[in-house]
C-alpha cells in the first residue's frame, strides 16, 4: 500500500477543505477567473475616461516639468500668483476627492463619529447664534428707522447711545 498524499487548497476563496481533485481544482480556477474578471471590471471603472484615452498622465507630465527646472526657475514659478491660484484649486479638488474616499470610514469609527457629532453640534449652535444676532440687528435697524423719522439728522451711532 502506498501512502496517500492529499493536497488541500484553502485560500479563503471558497469553503473548500477537500482533497485536490480535477473537479475541485477546476472549480477553484473558475472562481479565481471570476474574481480576476471582477477585479478588472472594477479597475476599468475606477479610471476616469480622460485618463484611459490619454497616452501620458498629466500628473506625470507636470511632475517632470517641475523636476526639469533649476532651483531659481522653480522658485519663481511657484511664487507666481497665477501658479499659486492654480495650485490651490488643484489642492482643493484633491482634498474633496480624498474626503469623499474616507467619509464612510471616518463616520463608522468611534472617534470619527464623536468628532463629527461634536462638529455638527457646534455648527448648529453657531448657526443659531448668528440667526439670533441677525434678528437683533434687524430689530435695531427697524427701531432706528422709526427713530430717524423724528430725528432725521441722527446717525446710527447716536441712536445706539439712546438705548
Secondary structure, DSSP 8 states (H G I E B T S, - for coil): -------B--SSSSS--SB--HHHHHHHHHHHHHHHHHHHHHHHHHS-HHHHH-SS-HHHHHHHHHHTS-HHHHHHHHTSHHHHHHHHHHHHHHHHHHHHHHHHHHHHSHHHHHHHHHHHHHHHHHHHHHHHHHHHHHHHHHHHHHHHHH-TT--HHHHHHT-
